[in-house]
Amino acid sequence: MGNQSSVTLGAPGGNVGTLEYTGAGSLASNMQFVAATGGGGLFKVDGSSTTLTLSGNLTGGGSLGTSGPGTVALTGFRQHV
């Protein structure tokens, strides 16, 4: 995710962007995410005993989902519509 202040997942036209976490241990991030209107985002956690905790703002009008055996915990402000 680098030095960006936010990450936009997906694009109009039904395009879905996936953020996949393949690490062996749990991870926390305060990165802001935008689910693109007309598209959306998918958070995928590969490890069954792994938790990806996202505490940054989550905004946008696109779809949002999770996949994989791990856990996604959204603890930040959500203005997702």
Contacts in CASP RR format, 6 or more apart in sequence:
PFRMAT RR
TARGET T0000
AUTHOR 0000-0000-0000
METHOD contacts of the structure
MODEL  1
MGNQSSVTLGAPGGNVGTLEYTGAGSLASNMQFVAATGGGGLFKVDGSST
TLTLSGNLTGGGSLGTSGPGTVALTGFRQHV
1 7 0 8 1.000
1 29 0 8 1.000
1 31 0 8 1.000
4 31 0 8 1.000
5 32 0 8 1.000
6 31 0 8 1.000
6 32 0 8 1.000
6 33 0 8 1.000
6 34 0 8 1.000
6 57 0 8 1.000
7 19 0 8 1.000
7 31 0 8 1.000
7 32 0 8 1.000
7 33 0 8 1.000
7 34 0 8 1.000
8 33 0 8 1.000
8 34 0 8 1.000
8 36 0 8 1.000
9 16 0 8 1.000
9 17 0 8 1.000
9 18 0 8 1.000
9 19 0 8 1.000
9 33 0 8 1.000
9 34 0 8 1.000
9 35 0 8 1.000
9 36 0 8 1.000
9 40 0 8 1.000
9 41 0 8 1.000
9 42 0 8 1.000
10 16 0 8 1.000
10 17 0 8 1.000
10 35 0 8 1.000
10 36 0 8 1.000
10 39 0 8 1.000
10 40 0 8 1.000
10 41 0 8 1.000
10 62 0 8 1.000
11 17 0 8 1.000
11 36 0 8 1.000
11 38 0 8 1.000
11 39 0 8 1.000
12 36 0 8 1.000
12 37 0 8 1.000
12 38 0 8 1.000
12 39 0 8 1.000
13 38 0 8 1.000
13 39 0 8 1.000
14 38 0 8 1.000
14 39 0 8 1.000
14 40 0 8 1.000
15 36 0 8 1.000
15 39 0 8 1.000
15 40 0 8 1.000
16 39 0 8 1.000
16 40 0 8 1.000
16 41 0 8 1.000
16 42 0 8 1.000
16 63 0 8 1.000
17 40 0 8 1.000
17 41 0 8 1.000
17 42 0 8 1.000
18 41 0 8 1.000
18 42 0 8 1.000
18 43 0 8 1.000
18 44 0 8 1.000
19 33 0 8 1.000
19 41 0 8 1.000
19 42 0 8 1.000
19 43 0 8 1.000
19 44 0 8 1.000
20 44 0 8 1.000
20 45 0 8 1.000
20 46 0 8 1.000
21 27 0 8 1.000
21 43 0 8 1.000
21 44 0 8 1.000
21 45 0 8 1.000
21 46 0 8 1.000
21 50 0 8 1.000
21 52 0 8 1.000
22 46 0 8 1.000
22 47 0 8 1.000
23 46 0 8 1.000
23 47 0 8 1.000
23 50 0 8 1.000
24 47 0 8 1.000
24 50 0 8 1.000
25 50 0 8 1.000
26 50 0 8 1.000
26 51 0 8 1.000
26 52 0 8 1.000
26 53 0 8 1.000
27 50 0 8 1.000
27 51 0 8 1.000
27 52 0 8 1.000
27 53 0 8 1.000
28 52 0 8 1.000
28 53 0 8 1.000
28 54 0 8 1.000
28 55 0 8 1.000
29 52 0 8 1.000
29 53 0 8 1.000
29 54 0 8 1.000
29 55 0 8 1.000
29 56 0 8 1.000
30 54 0 8 1.000
30 55 0 8 1.000
30 56 0 8 1.000
31 54 0 8 1.000
31 56 0 8 1.000
32 56 0 8 1.000
32 57 0 8 1.000
32 58 0 8 1.000
32 59 0 8 1.000
33 41 0 8 1.000
33 54 0 8 1.000
33 56 0 8 1.000
33 57 0 8 1.000
33 58 0 8 1.000
33 59 0 8 1.000
34 58 0 8 1.000
34 59 0 8 1.000
34 60 0 8 1.000
35 41 0 8 1.000
35 58 0 8 1.000
35 59 0 8 1.000
35 60 0 8 1.000
35 61 0 8 1.000
35 62 0 8 1.000
35 63 0 8 1.000
35 64 0 8 1.000
35 80 0 8 1.000
36 60 0 8 1.000
36 61 0 8 1.000
36 62 0 8 1.000
37 60 0 8 1.000
37 61 0 8 1.000
37 62 0 8 1.000
38 61 0 8 1.000
38 62 0 8 1.000
38 63 0 8 1.000
39 62 0 8 1.000
39 63 0 8 1.000
40 61 0 8 1.000
40 62 0 8 1.000
40 63 0 8 1.000
40 64 0 8 1.000
41 62 0 8 1.000
41 63 0 8 1.000
41 64 0 8 1.000
41 65 0 8 1.000
42 64 0 8 1.000
42 65 0 8 1.000
42 66 0 8 1.000
42 67 0 8 1.000
43 52 0 8 1.000
43 54 0 8 1.000
43 64 0 8 1.000
43 65 0 8 1.000
43 66 0 8 1.000
43 67 0 8 1.000
43 72 0 8 1.000
44 66 0 8 1.000
44 67 0 8 1.000
44 68 0 8 1.000
45 51 0 8 1.000
45 52 0 8 1.000
45 66 0 8 1.000
45 68 0 8 1.000
45 69 0 8 1.000
45 70 0 8 1.000
45 71 0 8 1.000
45 72 0 8 1.000
46 68 0 8 1.000
46 69 0 8 1.000
46 70 0 8 1.000
47 68 0 8 1.000
47 69 0 8 1.000
47 70 0 8 1.000
48 69 0 8 1.000
48 70 0 8 1.000
49 70 0 8 1.000
50 70 0 8 1.000
50 71 0 8 1.000
51 70 0 8 1.000
51 71 0 8 1.000
51 72 0 8 1.000
51 73 0 8 1.000
52 70 0 8 1.000
52 71 0 8 1.000
52 72 0 8 1.000
52 73 0 8 1.000
53 73 0 8 1.000
53 75 0 8 1.000
54 72 0 8 1.000
54 73 0 8 1.000
54 74 0 8 1.000
54 75 0 8 1.000
54 76 0 8 1.000
55 75 0 8 1.000
55 76 0 8 1.000
56 76 0 8 1.000
56 77 0 8 1.000
57 76 0 8 1.000
57 77 0 8 1.000
57 78 0 8 1.000
57 79 0 8 1.000
58 64 0 8 1.000
58 74 0 8 1.000
58 76 0 8 1.000
58 77 0 8 1.000
58 78 0 8 1.000
58 79 0 8 1.000
58 80 0 8 1.000
59 78 0 8 1.000
59 79 0 8 1.000
59 80 0 8 1.000
60 79 0 8 1.000
60 80 0 8 1.000
60 81 0 8 1.000
61 80 0 8 1.000
61 81 0 8 1.000
62 80 0 8 1.000
64 80 0 8 1.000
66 72 0 8 1.000
END
